[in-house]
Structure formats: C-alpha cells, structure tokens
Amino acid sequence: MVEKKLSNKTKFWLTIAFIIFIGFLLWLADRYFDDYKLRVLRLIAIYGVMAVSLNLINGITGVFSLGHAGFILVGAYTASLLTLSPEQKAMSYLFGIQPWIEKLHADFFTATIAGGIAAAIFAFLIGWPVLRLSGDYLAIASLGFAEVVRIWANNALSITNGPLGLKAIPEYSNTWWTYGWLLATVVFIASLVNSSYGRALKAIRENRIAAEAMGINVFKHQLMSFVIGAFFAGVSGSLYAHWLTTIDPRLTTMGPMLTFYVLIMIVLGGLGSITGAIIGAAIFAILFEWLRDLEQPFSFFGIQVPGIPGMRILTVSAIFIIVMIFWQRGIMGREELTWDNLIKWSRKLASLSRKRGEG
C-alpha cells in the first residue's frame, strides 16, 4: 500500500502555522517567565544555532572538525567590538587600544552579520589547507586552530583587551533575536541540505571516493560547507557574547571545551539530523542549568552533601557515555521531524495500538 503524502502547499501552510504557534508560545514566555527561565530559553536557541551549524560540517558533510569554538570566538569578539561604544572601549582597555578599533561602532544586526562574515573568512583561510587532510589529522588541525584563536585573543592586548576580556557588552540577545536567528539558520541549512548541493554533501559523507568518481568536486563542497557552518558559528558567537555580556578567553565558556559541548548536543540529538541538533541543544542547555545544583551543598535522603566543583560536567559526560553505549544513533538518528514523517509515525502508533487491542 502506497502511503499518501501531503502536497507541498499543505506542508508550507502547516509550517507557517507551526511557526506562528511557536511565536505565540515565545510571546507568552517573554511575558510571564522570570529572568532566569528566560535566560535558559534564550540559551537553548543560541546552542541550537551552534549545534545546527556544526551538524552541517560534521553530521551532513562528514568532516570531523573540532575548531567550532574558534569560529564562535571570532564572531563573539567581532560583534562585541562593534556594539561597544567608543567611550566604553576607551575606558575598558587598560593597555591601550588601536584607534581604528576604538572608532568602530554598529547596530546589533550589522555586528552579528559582521561576526558571521569574519568567522567565514577565517574558515576559508583555514579550510583551504586543512581540508586537504582527513580523519584524525583534520580533527587535530582544526582543534589547533581553535586554540590558536584563544591564545591570540589572550595576548592581543590592543585589539581584544587580552586576558581582561570585554565587559559590559550590551545584552541584546533577547528572545526574538535568538529565536529569529535560529529560524534563519534552520531555514537556510535545511534548504541547502535539500538542494543538489546537499545531496552532494551527503554523498561525500557516505563515500568520498565514490562521490569523486561520480564527478563531485569533494574539496569545493567540503570548503563550502565549512565556510557556511563557520558563518553561523560566528552568528552564534555574537548571540552568545550579547547573552553573557562578557568575553574572557580564559574561561571554558569560550574555550575549546565549547566545541565538545556542541559535539555532545549533535551526537545526543542524532548526527546528521537538523531536528536532532535542536533537540540535543535543548536537552543539553536544560540539563546543564538544572545540574548546577550539584555544585552547591545539597541534601540527599537526609545526608548533607558538600558542593563538588565540576560535578555537572562530570554528570553530563556520564549521561553522554551511557547514550553512546545504548543509543548510538542519538534521539533522531538521521531522521527529520517533517510533516510526512509525523503522519507516518502516527499511523505506525495507531497500527500498533490496534494490534494490541485485538490481541
């Protein structure tokens, strides 16, 4: 029996209705949630942009990159230097500031785009030699890039303010900016994945040699994926900096550990699934905040347990290991939450419940 699929027009209007419904829920949250819940809600969207952008590189193209934190840091610094006023920069830089940087100023949208473009330029310059490597060599080279960016930020006193970092960054990353950028990221990358370029990227992921034999320019497509993923990583860096309101290259929030956090998100959600990347980002953000209590003194069945620094990272890592052992494909595998899949899954559930009722 051939399953009847929805028409493209029906799916389009269902998607529009779904976006309006999500927008209404966000409006309610923006109005009735307290500040802490709103910050977590916005963090979910920021992590979502990070996860979807890395998923394009690692999950869809099959390029094992560990340099995502470097692109996020480039985007964060670029955007923050543009949104900080000349007066704020003059007061913050104790070691002196480059005159051309002091005069730079732009609105948040322009600064975010500039952060994405700066990250994309770095990705092109790094990707041109690095993507000629493969496997572990590529992973190590990209990880080295992220560390080079962090060390450079820690020492470029007249540009990044060195180890003092940037403070008093305007808190522009509200609910609408964060979820608006998440929507833009998902729409762009989903459109790319469903195009002929996306099919070529998936072919490269499955078998690089076979893809090359079919006439696909493997290096060109991998570089394109690398640059696009880095652009949205830079965008997420801007959102992240204007959510944190501070950048410090010495902190783990902007270090190489951030890449591993994003890797956990996409593997947990399902490597190669855009929907899975968002689900993984949401679970990670909520878990990471909820488990913060483990680092404070708490009572467990009447027993007083002292706070253990780093316990939440250890707990999240343990959960990740358990998922990798028992649920290697992640929550979504490579499936997407499409209207056709929802109908197919609902029919399967109805069929299963009917068989149980008959049994």
N, C-alpha and C positions, 0 to 999 in steps of 0.2 A: 504493500500500500504506500503510495507516494504522499508524503506529508505536504499539506498546503501551506505555502509561505505567505507572509504579509507582503503587500505591494510596497514599493519604495516610498510612495506618497503617504501611505498609512504609517510607516515607520518614522518618516520625517515629522509628521504631526504628533505622533506619540512621544518622540524625543523632545519636541518643543514643549509639550505639556509637562513632561518629566522635569525639564529644566525650570519651568515656571513654578512647579511644585517645590523643587529644591530651593529655589529663590525665596519662596514664601516661608519655608522652614528656617532658612537663614535669617530672614527678617524677624521672625518670632524669636530666634535665638539671640539676635543682636539687641532685641528689645528687653527680653526677660532674663537672660543668663547673667550671672555675676562676672566680674572681671577675670577671675581665674578660669572659669569654664570657657569664656570667650577666647582667652589666650590659647587654651588647648585646642579649641575648634579651629582657630587660625593656623596653629602649628600643623594640624592634620593636612590642611591644604598645601602648606609650604613643603612639608615632607612629600606630599603627593606629587608636586612638580619635580622635586629631586628624584623620586623613585621612577616616575614615568620617563624622564629624560635619560636616566641610567639604563632603564629597561630597553630603550631603543638601541643603545650601544651593546649592552651585554646580552640581553634576552632575545632581541629580534634579529640583530646583526651577527651575534655570536662573537663579538670582540671582547675579550676579557680585560677590561680596563679597570684600574684601581686609582685613577687620577681625578675622580669626580670632585673630591674635596678641593683640589687646586682650582678648578673652574668656578666652584661656588665661592671660594675666597676672592678670586679675581673680580667676579661680579659684585660681591659684597663691598669690596674696597672702592671700586669704580663708582658705583651708585652712591655710596655714603659720602665720598669726596665731592660729589656733585650736589647732593641735597644739603650738606652742611653749609651754613652761610660763611662768607669770608671772615666775619668777625669771630665766629665760633672757632674756625680753624686757626686764626691768629692767636687766640687765647690758649688753645689746646697744645700747640706744637712748642714744646719747651726747647727743642734743639734747632729751631728754625724751620722754615717751610719754603719750598720752591715757589717763587712769585706766580708762576703760571697756574699752579695748583690752587693757590690761595684765591685767585680771581674766578676760578671755575664755579659755576652755580647753575642749577637747572631744576625743573619741577620733578616730582617723583616718577611720573610715567616716562619722561625723557631719560632720567637717570637709570631707570630699570632697563630700558631698551639699550642704553649705552653699556650697562653692565653685561648684558647678554652678548652684545657685539664684541666687547673686549675679550670675553671668555671664548667666543667663537674664533677670534683672530689667534689667540694663544693655542686653541685646539688645532687650527690649521698648521701653525708653525711647528707644533709638537707632533701632530699626527703625520705630517709628510715623511719624516724619517722613522718614527716609532711604529707606524702601521705596516712597515715592511718586515717587522718582526712578527712572531706568532706565539701563542701559548704562554708559557711562564715568562718568557723573555719580554713579551709585550706587557704583561701584568706588572713586572718589576720595573720596567722603564716608565710606565705611566704612574706608578706609585712614587718613583723617584721624582717625577715632575711635581706632584702634589707637595712633596716635602721641600723641594727647591723653592716653590712659591711661598710656603710658610716661612722658611728661613729668610728669604729675601724680604718678606713683609716685616719680619722681626728686626731686620738690620737697616732697612731703607728709611733712616730717621727723618729726612726732609720730605719724604713722599707719603709714607704710611704712619708716621709718628712712632715707628719702631715698636719696642715691647710695651709702650704705654697704650698703644692702640688708639681707636677712635671712640670717644664718649659723647653722650648727649645727642645721639643720632635721632632725628625726628621719628616718632612712632607712627609711620604712615601705613604700615601693613594691617589695615583693618579687615573686617570680614569680606567686604565686597572686592577689595583689591586682591586678596589672597585667592578667593574662590573664582574671581574673574580670570586671573592668570592660570589657575588650574584648568578651567574650562577651555581657555585658549590653547593650552599645552595639549590637552587630550584631543581636541578637535584637529589640531594641526598634525600631531603624530599619528592619530588614527587614520586621517586622510592619506598621509604618506604611506602607512603600512598597507592600506587597501588599494594603493595605486600600483602601477607596474614597477616602480622603484622599490616598493615594499615587498613585492613578490621576489624581486632580485635579491633583496637583503635576506629574506628567509631562505632562499636557495643557497646563498653563501653560508648561512648558519648551518644548514644541513650537510652540505658537502662543497667545500671551497673549490676543489679540483674539478668536480662535475660542473659547477657553476661557470668556472672559467672556460671549460670545454664547450659550454653552450653559448659562449660569446659574451658573457657578462664581464665587464671591467671590474674585477674584485676590488682593487685598490681604490678606484674612484668612488665606488659605492660605500666602501668602509669609511673613507675620508668624509664623505657627505654625511653619513650617519654620525660620525664622531663630532663634526662641527655643529650639526643641528642639536645633538644631545648636549654639547657644551654650551650652546646659546641658552637653552632653557635651564641649564645648571646655573649659568650666570644670573638669569632672571630670578631663580630661587634664592641665590645668594643675596640679591638685593632685597627680596622679601624677608629673608631670614635676618639680615642686618637691621632692617627697619622694624622687625618684631623684637629682637633682642635689645635694640637701641645702643649696642656697644659691640666693638670688634676687638678682640685680643688674640693675636696669633699664637699665644702660649696656651690658650685654652683648648680643651678637646672639642668644644662646640664648633671650632673652625679648623681643626687639625685632621690628619689622615684617618682618625677614628670615625669621622663623619662619613667617609666612604664606606666603611664596614657597616655602619648603621643603615645606610641606604641599601647596601647589598642584602642585609638581613630582611629589609622590607620587601625587596623584589623577589627574593627566594621564598620567603614566607607566603607571599601572595600568589606566586607562580611565575617562574622565569619565562618571559615571552608573552605575558598577558598584561595588557594595559589596565584592565579592570582589577586584576590581581595586584598590580603595583599600588593602586589606590587603596585597596582593602588592606594590604600589608602595611602601608604607611599609616593608615588609621589605627590599626591594631598596635603598631609599634609606639605611636605617639601617646595613645591612651595608657598602654602598659607602662611606658617609661615614666609617665607622670604619676600613675597610681602606685607604682612600686617605690616611689620616692620615700614613702613612709618607712621602708625597710632601713633607711639610713638614719632614721631618728629612733630614739628609745621607744619601745612599744611593749605591750603586754600580750603574751601568748599562753592561753589557758591558765591565767593567773601567774605565769612566770614572767618576770621583768627581763626583757632582752635589751641590752645596750645597742645603740645605733652602730651599724657597721658601714663605714665609708666604702663606696663602690659595690655595695650589695645588689643594687638594682641592675647594674650592668652584668654582674655575675648571674643573676636570675634570668635576665633576658637571654643571655648566652646559653644557659642551660635549656631554656624553652626552645631556642633555635636548634640546638643539637638534637633534642627529642623529636622535633618536627622533621629534621633531616633523616633521622633513622626510620621513623614510622610513616612519614608523609612526604616523600622525596619530591613529588611534583608540586608541592605547595597547595594552597587552597583552591586555586583556579586551574592549575596546570598551565596549558596554553589556550584554554577556552576563554571566550569573552562573554560578558553579560549583555548579549544582544536580545532584541525582541524575539527573533526566531528561536534562539536557544531557550529563552524563558518559556515560550509556548511548548517547545519540545520537552523540557524538563517537567513542566506542569502536566503534560499528557502522560509521561512516564510515571509520575507520582500517582495520578488518577488511576492508571492501569494497575499499579502495584496494590493500591488500596482496594480496588475492585476485586483483584485476585485473592487478597487476604479475606475480604468479606465473603467470597464464595467458598474459601477453604474452611 
